[in-house]
Amino acid sequence: MKKRSTFAPFKRLFSSLLVFLLAIAALSGSRALRSLNTHAANPPNDDLSLLDAYRHVEVASVSDALEKLSGHKMYMSHRMRPIFGSKFAGFALTVRLKKDPNNDPHALDGMLAAIDQGGANSVYVMAVEDGVDIAGMGGLMGTAMSARGFSGAVIDGGVRDVAYLTKIGFPVYALGVVPSTSVSHYRFAGAHIPVVCDGVAVNSGDVIVADADGVTVVPRAQAPQVLSLAQEMDFKEHSMYADIEKLKSIQEAVKKFGRL
């Protein structure tokens, strides 16, 4: 009679375990594939990544990229200056005020509501009709924006309470610093609407990028393309500094990199 192998039970156990592990692997692979397909069908929101990238490029490069791609000026004038040195990027939350002398205590309610509707990464973009000598915002509004995580504010008009705004570190660009108020002189004329801020068209949701050189407005639909070109321009310019120092010639560096 043939002697039965003492390893036979172990072989059967090993075979069963192998089949079990293969089944688990197949099931895991199927789940992973479904996960990848779901991810491809529903790509993640990349707004935060887009803004983070814009915070690392120079406004001058963004301005150049916009002009090259669109042929239009999309930067605000030299009049639009920060109350302190700052750099930010965010999505425009637009508000417009119109001149309207009044005694209506609710005339500016919509302006305040717009702030309370905004959130992280918003940039408050306010157009104040003939408002160079009118403070479109001050410390109270700036405190509310800061508490809600706004990136900053751009006011086509004046700003006040700059000492307090500087103290809390809330960045504001404006046409000037004035002590006046919009209360009883202006009326809310809309939010999340197209506005013109220092001569530049701004739509709610556009990307606003600001640094020491000024403020640019990037139409939301063009934002990824503009960013890519601005990053390329930044890289070339930053690479040129060392070559200019080494060659002691800006002409040679421009010839090499094709960028000025």
C-alpha positions, 0 to 999 in steps of 0.5 A: 500500500502506498504511504501517504505523504505527511505533507499532504494536509499542508499542501491542501492548506497552502493551496486553499490559502493561495486561492483565498489571497488571489480572490482578495487581490482580485476583489481589491483590484476591482475596487481600486479600478472602480475608484479610479473610474469614479475619480476620473468621472468626478475630478477633485475641485482644484480651486485651492491648488490654482490659487496656491500656484498664483500666490507663487508667481509675480503679478508682473508675469501674470500681467505679461501673460494676460496681455500676450494671450488676450491682447488686453490690459488687465492690470490696474493703474499706479493709483491702486496701492496697498496700505502695507506691503502684501501679496495675495490671490483669491476669487473676486467677490464684487460689490458696487456702490452708487452715489445717492444722498439719503437718510435710509438706514438700510441703504448699505445693507446689501454691502454688509450682506455680501461680506457675510456671504463671502468666505475663505479665498474671497477678494472683496472688489468694490467699485465706488462711483466717483469714490476717490475721496470716499472710504469704501471700507474701514476697520469694521468691514476689514475685521469681518473679512479677516474673520471669514478668511478673505484673502484681501480687498481691492477698493476702487475708492478710498479706505480708512482705519488703516492703522487698525487694518495694518494691526490685524494684517488684513491687506487692502489695495485702494486709490487712497486713504481718506477719513470719510464715510459712505454712509448717507452718501451712497447706496448699495447697487449690487453684488456678484455682478460685473463691475469696473475697478480702476478701469478694469472689468471684473466679474465675480469669480475672476482671479485677483492677484496682487503684490508690490507691483500692483493688481491684475485680474484674470478671467476665471475661464483663462486662469489655468492657461494664464498661470502656466504661461506666467510660471514659464515667464517667472522661471525664465526671468529668475534664471536670467539674473545669474546669467546677467551677473555672470555675463555682465550683459543684459543683451546676451541674457535676453538673446539666450532666454528670449525674455525681457 
